Amino acid sequence: MYEEYKTSITSSQIEVAPNSFLVILPKLNLKNEYVLIIDYLKQNIQGTRENFENVLNLGKSATINILNEMLEKEIIEKIGFSNNIVYKLK
């Protein structure tokens, strides 16, 4: 079970009650591009758009679209302005 959830951005939760417990598992249906970016950020702490272009083997526009989706879903956060923008896991 742990191997299946290794790439998940959130961990499982366990809620304990007097006579039972509930295990809450994170969703695994992340896009492949999200997983590649998450893996990169787990290893490098932060990255630039250019880093992700290389990791994903995509152009600037496609990479920006993916990063914007991840920002909207609050998977990553954007730090800095203009040419000094970096992204980190939230």
N, CA, C and O atoms as CSV, one atom per row, in Angstrom:
chain,resi,resn,atom,element,x,y,z
A,1,MET,N,N,0.825,-1.185,0.000
A,1,MET,CA,C,0.000,0.000,0.000
A,1,MET,C,C,0.872,1.253,0.000
A,1,MET,O,O,0.560,2.232,-0.678
A,2,TYR,N,N,1.964,1.220,0.760
A,2,TYR,CA,C,2.815,2.405,0.839
A,2,TYR,C,C,3.430,2.755,-0.518
A,2,TYR,O,O,3.561,3.934,-0.847
A,3,GLU,N,N,3.807,1.746,-1.310
A,3,GLU,CA,C,4.392,1.990,-2.628
A,3,GLU,C,C,3.405,2.692,-3.557
A,3,GLU,O,O,3.802,3.569,-4.324
A,4,GLU,N,N,2.144,2.325,-3.499
A,4,GLU,CA,C,1.130,2.924,-4.354
A,4,GLU,C,C,0.936,4.407,-4.060
A,4,GLU,O,O,0.617,5.181,-4.963
A,5,TYR,N,N,1.124,4.800,-2.827
A,5,TYR,CA,C,0.869,6.181,-2.413
A,5,TYR,C,C,2.152,6.992,-2.240
A,5,TYR,O,O,2.116,8.112,-1.730
A,6,LYS,N,N,3.285,6.427,-2.663
A,6,LYS,CA,C,4.569,7.100,-2.491
A,6,LYS,C,C,4.633,8.434,-3.224
A,6,LYS,O,O,5.226,9.385,-2.713
A,7,THR,N,N,4.037,8.525,-4.407
A,7,THR,CA,C,4.082,9.768,-5.196
A,7,THR,C,C,2.954,10.731,-4.852
A,7,THR,O,O,2.873,11.817,-5.425
A,8,SER,N,N,2.099,10.354,-3.940
A,8,SER,CA,C,0.978,11.207,-3.567
A,8,SER,C,C,1.476,12.450,-2.838
A,8,SER,O,O,2.433,12.385,-2.067
A,9,ILE,N,N,0.821,13.577,-3.088
A,9,ILE,CA,C,1.245,14.820,-2.440
A,9,ILE,C,C,0.733,14.919,-1.012
A,9,ILE,O,O,1.254,15.697,-0.213
A,10,THR,N,N,-0.277,14.140,-0.694
A,10,THR,CA,C,-0.774,14.117,0.673
A,10,THR,C,C,-0.633,12.710,1.223
A,10,THR,O,O,-0.645,11.741,0.465
A,11,SER,N,N,-0.502,12.594,2.503
A,11,SER,CA,C,-0.359,11.276,3.107
A,11,SER,C,C,-1.714,10.766,3.585
A,11,SER,O,O,-2.680,11.524,3.679
A,12,SER,N,N,-1.768,9.484,3.882
A,12,SER,CA,C,-3.005,8.912,4.387
A,12,SER,C,C,-3.246,9.394,5.821
A,12,SER,O,O,-2.314,9.783,6.524
A,13,GLN,N,N,-4.495,9.361,6.230
A,13,GLN,CA,C,-4.867,9.784,7.577
A,13,GLN,C,C,-5.594,8.647,8.259
A,13,GLN,O,O,-6.309,7.876,7.618
A,14,ILE,N,N,-5.409,8.549,9.555
A,14,ILE,CA,C,-6.116,7.542,10.333
A,14,ILE,C,C,-6.877,8.247,11.444
A,14,ILE,O,O,-6.298,8.981,12.245
A,15,GLU,N,N,-8.183,8.012,11.479
A,15,GLU,CA,C,-9.026,8.568,12.542
A,15,GLU,C,C,-9.445,7.414,13.444
A,15,GLU,O,O,-9.940,6.391,12.971
A,16,VAL,N,N,-9.241,7.590,14.743
A,16,VAL,CA,C,-9.531,6.532,15.701
A,16,VAL,C,C,-10.771,6.898,16.511
A,16,VAL,O,O,-10.888,8.005,17.036
A,17,ALA,N,N,-11.687,5.943,16.599
A,17,ALA,CA,C,-12.894,6.074,17.413
A,17,ALA,C,C,-12.843,4.975,18.478
A,17,ALA,O,O,-11.990,4.092,18.394
A,18,PRO,N,N,-13.728,5.003,19.473
A,18,PRO,CA,C,-13.676,4.004,20.546
A,18,PRO,C,C,-13.710,2.553,20.051
A,18,PRO,O,O,-12.986,1.714,20.587
A,19,ASN,N,N,-14.523,2.239,19.054
A,19,ASN,CA,C,-14.637,0.853,18.600
A,19,ASN,C,C,-14.253,0.640,17.147
A,19,ASN,O,O,-14.541,-0.415,16.581
A,20,SER,N,N,-13.613,1.616,16.538
A,20,SER,CA,C,-13.249,1.479,15.132
A,20,SER,C,C,-12.177,2.489,14.748
A,20,SER,O,O,-11.798,3.355,15.537
A,21,PHE,N,N,-11.705,2.355,13.524
A,21,PHE,CA,C,-10.802,3.360,12.975
A,21,PHE,C,C,-11.124,3.523,11.498
A,21,PHE,O,O,-11.650,2.613,10.857
A,22,LEU,N,N,-10.801,4.692,10.973
A,22,LEU,CA,C,-11.077,5.020,9.583
A,22,LEU,C,C,-9.768,5.429,8.923
A,22,LEU,O,O,-9.062,6.302,9.427
A,23,VAL,N,N,-9.443,4.804,7.802
A,23,VAL,CA,C,-8.252,5.150,7.036
A,23,VAL,C,C,-8.704,5.949,5.820
A,23,VAL,O,O,-9.523,5.481,5.028
A,24,ILE,N,N,-8.166,7.158,5.676
A,24,ILE,CA,C,-8.501,8.036,4.554
A,24,ILE,C,C,-7.284,8.082,3.635
A,24,ILE,O,O,-6.217,8.557,4.025
A,25,LEU,N,N,-7.456,7.582,2.408
A,25,LEU,CA,C,-6.358,7.520,1.450
A,25,LEU,C,C,-6.464,8.655,0.444
A,25,LEU,O,O,-7.570,9.018,0.045
A,26,PRO,N,N,-5.329,9.226,0.021
A,26,PRO,CA,C,-5.359,10.312,-0.971
A,26,PRO,C,C,-5.702,9.785,-2.357
A,26,PRO,O,O,-5.548,8.597,-2.638
A,27,LYS,N,N,-6.167,10.683,-3.220
A,27,LYS,CA,C,-6.470,10.320,-4.601
A,27,LYS,C,C,-5.168,10.092,-5.358
A,27,LYS,O,O,-4.174,10.779,-5.125
A,28,LEU,N,N,-5.185,9.133,-6.252
A,28,LEU,CA,C,-3.989,8.820,-7.036
A,28,LEU,C,C,-4.096,9.249,-8.497
A,28,LEU,O,O,-3.166,9.009,-9.267
A,29,ASN,N,N,-5.167,9.858,-8.889
A,29,ASN,CA,C,-5.373,10.166,-10.298
A,29,ASN,C,C,-4.728,11.494,-10.716
A,29,ASN,O,O,-5.390,12.352,-11.300
A,30,LEU,N,N,-3.454,11.653,-10.418
A,30,LEU,CA,C,-2.734,12.841,-10.843
A,30,LEU,C,C,-2.213,12.645,-12.264
A,30,LEU,O,O,-1.863,11.532,-12.655
A,31,LYS,N,N,-2.165,13.714,-13.022
A,31,LYS,CA,C,-1.590,13.656,-14.354
A,31,LYS,C,C,-0.117,13.272,-14.245
A,31,LYS,O,O,0.545,13.600,-13.260
A,32,ASN,N,N,0.387,12.584,-15.250
A,32,ASN,CA,C,1.783,12.178,-15.271
A,32,ASN,C,C,2.718,13.383,-15.131
A,32,ASN,O,O,3.746,13.303,-14.459
A,33,GLU,N,N,2.350,14.503,-15.772
A,33,GLU,CA,C,3.188,15.708,-15.674
A,33,GLU,C,C,3.266,16.204,-14.232
A,33,GLU,O,O,4.318,16.663,-13.788
A,34,TYR,N,N,2.164,16.113,-13.509
A,34,TYR,CA,C,2.159,16.528,-12.102
A,34,TYR,C,C,3.137,15.672,-11.297
A,34,TYR,O,O,3.896,16.185,-10.474
A,35,VAL,N,N,3.107,14.374,-11.542
A,35,VAL,CA,C,3.980,13.446,-10.806
A,35,VAL,C,C,5.443,13.763,-11.085
A,35,VAL,O,O,6.264,13.750,-10.167
A,36,LEU,N,N,5.778,14.049,-12.343
A,36,LEU,CA,C,7.164,14.393,-12.689
A,36,LEU,C,C,7.616,15.667,-11.982
A,36,LEU,O,O,8.741,15.736,-11.488
A,37,ILE,N,N,6.748,16.670,-11.932
A,37,ILE,CA,C,7.084,17.925,-11.250
A,37,ILE,C,C,7.201,17.695,-9.745
A,37,ILE,O,O,8.127,18.202,-9.111
A,38,ILE,N,N,6.277,16.939,-9.175
A,38,ILE,CA,C,6.320,16.652,-7.736
A,38,ILE,C,C,7.597,15.910,-7.386
A,38,ILE,O,O,8.250,16.242,-6.397
A,39,ASP,N,N,7.967,14.907,-8.183
A,39,ASP,CA,C,9.206,14.163,-7.927
A,39,ASP,C,C,10.416,15.091,-7.993
A,39,ASP,O,O,11.317,15.008,-7.158
A,40,TYR,N,N,10.431,15.976,-8.993
A,40,TYR,CA,C,11.536,16.932,-9.118
A,40,TYR,C,C,11.630,17.810,-7.869
A,40,TYR,O,O,12.717,18.023,-7.332
A,41,LEU,N,N,10.476,18.319,-7.410
A,41,LEU,CA,C,10.472,19.215,-6.252
A,41,LEU,C,C,10.817,18.478,-4.956
A,41,LEU,O,O,11.394,19.078,-4.049
A,42,LYS,N,N,10.483,17.214,-4.852
A,42,LYS,CA,C,10.862,16.432,-3.671
A,42,LYS,C,C,12.383,16.270,-3.594
A,42,LYS,O,O,12.959,16.235,-2.507
A,43,GLN,N,N,13.020,16.174,-4.758
A,43,GLN,CA,C,14.476,16.003,-4.799
A,43,GLN,C,C,15.238,17.325,-4.727
A,43,GLN,O,O,16.342,17.373,-4.185
A,44,ASN,N,N,14.657,18.398,-5.269
A,44,ASN,CA,C,15.384,19.665,-5.410
A,44,ASN,C,C,14.799,20.821,-4.604
A,44,ASN,O,O,15.347,21.921,-4.655
A,45,ILE,N,N,13.735,20.623,-3.882
A,45,ILE,CA,C,13.048,21.609,-3.045
A,45,ILE,C,C,12.342,22.698,-3.851
A,45,ILE,O,O,11.199,23.035,-3.543
A,46,GLN,N,N,12.986,23.253,-4.870
A,46,GLN,CA,C,12.341,24.267,-5.694
A,46,GLN,C,C,12.828,24.135,-7.130
A,46,GLN,O,O,13.855,23.512,-7.398
A,47,GLY,N,N,12.067,24.738,-8.059
A,47,GLY,CA,C,12.458,24.681,-9.454
A,47,GLY,C,C,11.874,25.834,-10.230
A,47,GLY,O,O,10.912,26.472,-9.803
A,48,THR,N,N,12.470,26.092,-11.377
A,48,THR,CA,C,12.008,27.163,-12.262
A,48,THR,C,C,11.192,26.562,-13.410
A,48,THR,O,O,11.187,25.350,-13.624
A,49,ARG,N,N,10.517,27.427,-14.127
A,49,ARG,CA,C,9.773,26.968,-15.307
A,49,ARG,C,C,10.704,26.257,-16.275
A,49,ARG,O,O,10.343,25.230,-16.851
A,50,GLU,N,N,11.900,26.801,-16.454
A,50,GLU,CA,C,12.860,26.199,-17.372
A,50,GLU,C,C,13.247,24.791,-16.918
A,50,GLU,O,O,13.395,23.896,-17.750
A,51,ASN,N,N,13.411,24.584,-15.615
A,51,ASN,CA,C,13.696,23.240,-15.097
A,51,ASN,C,C,12.592,22.277,-15.505
A,51,ASN,O,O,12.863,21.162,-15.951
A,52,PHE,N,N,11.341,22.716,-15.350
A,52,PHE,CA,C,10.205,21.846,-15.640
A,52,PHE,C,C,10.025,21.623,-17.141
A,52,PHE,O,O,9.556,20.563,-17.555
A,53,GLU,N,N,10.393,22.613,-17.959
A,53,GLU,CA,C,10.374,22.410,-19.413
A,53,GLU,C,C,11.272,21.235,-19.776
A,53,GLU,O,O,10.907,20.391,-20.595
A,54,ASN,N,N,12.454,21.188,-19.158
A,54,ASN,CA,C,13.408,20.110,-19.431
A,54,ASN,C,C,12.904,18.767,-18.895
A,54,ASN,O,O,13.017,17.744,-19.569
A,55,VAL,N,N,12.349,18.777,-17.685
A,55,VAL,CA,C,11.846,17.543,-17.071
A,55,VAL,C,C,10.691,16.971,-17.889
A,55,VAL,O,O,10.617,15.762,-18.110
A,56,LEU,N,N,9.794,17.844,-18.334
A,56,LEU,CA,C,8.599,17.406,-19.054
A,56,LEU,C,C,8.830,17.255,-20.559
A,56,LEU,O,O,8.031,16.634,-21.260
A,57,ASN,N,N,9.930,17.829,-21.044
A,57,ASN,CA,C,10.218,17.851,-22.478
A,57,ASN,C,C,9.087,18.540,-23.240
A,57,ASN,O,O,8.627,18.056,-24.273
A,58,LEU,N,N,8.651,19.683,-22.703
A,58,LEU,CA,C,7.578,20.476,-23.305
A,58,LEU,C,C,8.067,21.902,-23.521
A,58,LEU,O,O,9.107,22.303,-22.997
A,59,GLY,N,N,7.310,22.654,-24.293
A,59,GLY,CA,C,7.627,24.057,-24.533
A,59,GLY,C,C,7.148,24.951,-23.397
A,59,GLY,O,O,6.545,24.499,-22.424
A,60,LYS,N,N,7.440,26.229,-23.560
A,60,LYS,CA,C,7.125,27.220,-22.531
A,60,LYS,C,C,5.625,27.289,-22.241
A,60,LYS,O,O,5.227,27.226,-21.078
A,61,SER,N,N,4.795,27.415,-23.256
A,61,SER,CA,C,3.344,27.579,-23.048
A,61,SER,C,C,2.713,26.370,-22.371
A,61,SER,O,O,1.927,26.517,-21.435
A,62,ALA,N,N,3.055,25.176,-22.843
A,62,ALA,CA,C,2.492,23.961,-22.252
A,62,ALA,C,C,2.920,23.815,-20.789
A,62,ALA,O,O,2.118,23.426,-19.940
A,63,THR,N,N,4.178,24.126,-20.502
A,63,THR,CA,C,4.678,24.040,-19.126
A,63,THR,C,C,3.974,25.047,-18.227
A,63,THR,O,O,3.597,24.717,-17.103
A,64,ILE,N,N,3.792,26.273,-18.714
A,64,ILE,CA,C,3.093,27.299,-17.936
A,64,ILE,C,C,1.658,26.856,-17.646
A,64,ILE,O,O,1.163,27.055,-16.536
A,65,ASN,N,N,0.993,26.262,-18.624
A,65,ASN,CA,C,-0.379,25.781,-18.407
A,65,ASN,C,C,-0.431,24.726,-17.301
A,65,ASN,O,O,-1.315,24.766,-16.446
A,66,ILE,N,N,0.496,23.801,-17.316
A,66,ILE,CA,C,0.537,22.754,-16.290
A,66,ILE,C,C,0.834,23.364,-14.923
A,66,ILE,O,O,0.189,23.008,-13.937
A,67,LEU,N,N,1.796,24.273,-14.852
A,67,LEU,CA,C,2.128,24.924,-13.574
A,67,LEU,C,C,0.926,25.710,-13.054
A,67,LEU,O,O,0.654,25.694,-11.853
A,68,ASN,N,N,0.203,26.397,-13.941
A,68,ASN,CA,C,-0.987,27.145,-13.515
A,68,ASN,C,C,-2.073,26.217,-12.975
A,68,ASN,O,O,-2.745,26.553,-11.999
A,69,GLU,N,N,-2.248,25.056,-13.599
A,69,GLU,CA,C,-3.210,24.071,-13.088
A,69,GLU,C,C,-2.818,23.620,-11.679
A,69,GLU,O,O,-3.660,23.511,-10.788
A,70,MET,N,N,-1.534,23.364,-11.503
A,70,MET,CA,C,-1.049,22.902,-10.196
A,70,MET,C,C,-1.171,23.995,-9.140
A,70,MET,O,O,-1.422,23.709,-7.970
A,71,LEU,N,N,-0.993,25.245,-9.555
A,71,LEU,CA,C,-1.185,26.371,-8.637
A,71,LEU,C,C,-2.653,26.473,-8.222
A,71,LEU,O,O,-2.953,26.671,-7.044
A,72,GLU,N,N,-3.560,26.341,-9.177
A,72,GLU,CA,C,-5.000,26.411,-8.891
A,72,GLU,C,C,-5.441,25.299,-7.950
A,72,GLU,O,O,-6.313,25.504,-7.106
A,73,LYS,N,N,-4.843,24.130,-8.095
A,73,LYS,CA,C,-5.193,22.980,-7.244
A,73,LYS,C,C,-4.425,22.999,-5.920
A,73,LYS,O,O,-4.564,22.097,-5.094
A,74,GLU,N,N,-3.613,24.045,-5.735
A,74,GLU,CA,C,-2.822,24.246,-4.519
A,74,GLU,C,C,-1.872,23.087,-4.240
A,74,GLU,O,O,-1.668,22.702,-3.089
A,75,ILE,N,N,-1.293,22.536,-5.306
A,75,ILE,CA,C,-0.283,21.492,-5.171
A,75,ILE,C,C,1.082,22.131,-4.984
A,75,ILE,O,O,1.913,21.638,-4.223
A,76,ILE,N,N,1.305,23.242,-5.692
A,76,ILE,CA,C,2.573,23.962,-5.604
A,76,ILE,C,C,2.284,25.420,-5.264
A,76,ILE,O,O,1.142,25.876,-5.321
A,77,GLU,N,N,3.347,26.139,-4.909
A,77,GLU,CA,C,3.226,27.579,-4.693
A,77,GLU,C,C,4.293,28.290,-5.510
A,77,GLU,O,O,5.364,27.746,-5.779
A,78,LYS,N,N,3.975,29.513,-5.895
A,78,LYS,CA,C,4.839,30.345,-6.734
A,78,LYS,C,C,5.487,31.393,-5.841
A,78,LYS,O,O,4.813,32.077,-5.071
A,79,ILE,N,N,6.815,31.509,-5.959
A,79,ILE,CA,C,7.555,32.465,-5.137
A,79,ILE,C,C,8.378,33.354,-6.062
A,79,ILE,O,O,9.083,32.857,-6.941
A,80,GLY,N,N,8.290,34.661,-5.867
A,80,GLY,CA,C,9.074,35.598,-6.652
A,80,GLY,C,C,8.262,36.265,-7.750
A,80,GLY,O,O,7.059,36.039,-7.883
A,81,PHE,N,N,8.942,37.087,-8.531
A,81,PHE,CA,C,8.311,37.855,-9.590
A,81,PHE,C,C,9.165,37.822,-10.841
A,81,PHE,O,O,10.377,37.613,-10.774
A,82,SER,N,N,8.527,38.030,-11.979
A,82,SER,CA,C,9.171,38.201,-13.276
A,82,SER,C,C,10.150,37.073,-13.589
A,82,SER,O,O,9.742,35.916,-13.694
A,83,ASN,N,N,11.421,37.389,-13.738
A,83,ASN,CA,C,12.436,36.388,-14.090
A,83,ASN,C,C,12.951,35.601,-12.893
A,83,ASN,O,O,13.756,34.686,-13.064
A,84,ASN,N,N,12.510,35.932,-11.694
A,84,ASN,CA,C,13.009,35.268,-10.482
A,84,ASN,C,C,11.965,34.346,-9.842
A,84,ASN,O,O,11.986,34.140,-8.628
A,85,ILE,N,N,11.060,33.795,-10.641
A,85,ILE,CA,C,10.009,32.934,-10.105
A,85,ILE,C,C,10.526,31.525,-9.909
A,85,ILE,O,O,11.158,30.953,-10.798
A,86,VAL,N,N,10.253,30.966,-8.731
A,86,VAL,CA,C,10.511,29.559,-8.461
A,86,VAL,C,C,9.238,28.935,-7.906
A,86,VAL,O,O,8.366,29.632,-7.388
A,87,TYR,N,N,9.146,27.635,-8.019
A,87,TYR,CA,C,7.977,26.899,-7.545
A,87,TYR,C,C,8.411,25.895,-6.489
A,87,TYR,O,O,9.475,25.285,-6.594
A,88,LYS,N,N,7.564,25.732,-5.458
A,88,LYS,CA,C,7.830,24.783,-4.383
A,88,LYS,C,C,6.550,24.001,-4.110
A,88,LYS,O,O,5.454,24.453,-4.440
A,89,LEU,N,N,6.696,22.830,-3.507
A,89,LEU,CA,C,5.518,22.091,-3.056
A,89,LEU,C,C,4.868,22.851,-1.934
A,89,LEU,O,O,5.550,23.442,-1.096
A,90,LYS,N,N,3.556,22.840,-1.911
A,90,LYS,CA,C,2.824,23.525,-0.865
A,90,LYS,C,C,2.759,22.700,0.401
A,90,LYS,O,O,2.171,23.134,1.391
